[in-house]
Amino acid sequence: MPSRVLPEWLMISVHKGSGLQALDENISALIADVLPKDEAPLLTRQRHLSQVKIAAEALRDAASHHPNDAPELMAEDLRRAATALGRISGHVDVEDLLDHIFSRFCIGK
């Protein structure tokens, strides 16, 4: 049975490199719809700023890999970026969060 393609689906091929520009444009448009139009998002916590920097670095690293040559390296960099952003949005592992919280306290004597 042939697969059905809906009009709103993006057709991409990492192997051929086709459709990646359209994917990038669609992701950018989705992000632009969520962000305020007249101002940049304000990062008020050092932890958030740190995680955004980690995510940006991971995305730069991912962009440095060609999908045909090193897809596993690109995937790992994208995972690092997603994890960093997840730490801001609340989608993190509980153990990671507890480690972060308790690393700021001096518990003892």
N, C-alpha and C positions, 0 to 999 in steps of 0.2 A: 504494500500500500504506500503510495507516495505521500510525503509529508506535506501538510497544508501550511501555507505561509500567509499570515494575516498582514494587511497593509501597514499596520503600525509597528510590525516587527522590523528590526534592523537586520539586514543580512550582512554578516561579517565573516571574514576568513582570516584567521591569524596566520595560517599557512601561506596564503596568497597576499596577505596585507590589504585586502579589499574591505571597504566599509569602516575602517578604523577612524577615518576623519569624521564620518557621519556619527559614529559612536561618541567621539570626543565632543562634537557640536551638540549632540542631544544631552549629554551629561552636563555640559556647560549651561545649556538652556534650563535644565531642571534646577541646577544650583541657583541660577540667576532668579528664577521664580520664587525661591524660598528666601533669599537674602533681601534685606531692605534696599530699596532703590536709591535712596539719597545718602546713605552713609555706610561705611564699612562696619562689619561686626566688631563689637568691642570685646576684647579678651581681658577680663578683670582679674583673673587668677593666674599666678605664675605657672601653676601646674598646667592650665589650659594652653598657655603660650608655649610652654615646653613641648607639649604633645603635638601642637600644630607644627612646630619646627621639626619634630621627629617625622611627622607625616609628610611634610614637604620634602625633606631629605630623602625619605624612602621613595616618594614619587619621582624625584629627580633620578634616583638610582634605577628605578623601574624603566624610566624613559631612555636610559642609556643602553639598555639591552634590546637587541632586535628579537622579536618574537620567534623567528625561525631558528635563531642561533642558540638562545638560552631561555626558553620559556619557563623553565623551573626557577631561574634566578629572578625573572620578572615577576613570577607568581609570588615568590617569597617577599620581594620588595613591596608588592601590593598588599600582601598580608600584614606586613609591618605597618604600612600606612593605615590600613583599616583598623588594626589593633589600637594604634595611637589615637585615632579619631573616636574609637569606641570607648576609650577611657574618658573622653570628654562627655560623650552622650550618655554614658551610664551603662553601656553594653560591654562590661568587663568581667573578668573572672573575679569572684569574691575574694579569693586568696590574694590576688594582686592588690585589690583595694585595701584589704586589711594590712598587708605588708606596708603599703604606702602610708596609711594612717598611723600605724604604730611606729614607723620609722621616725616620726616627728616628735614622739614623746620620749622622755627619759624616765623609764620605769625602773625602779630599784630601791635602794636604801631608803 
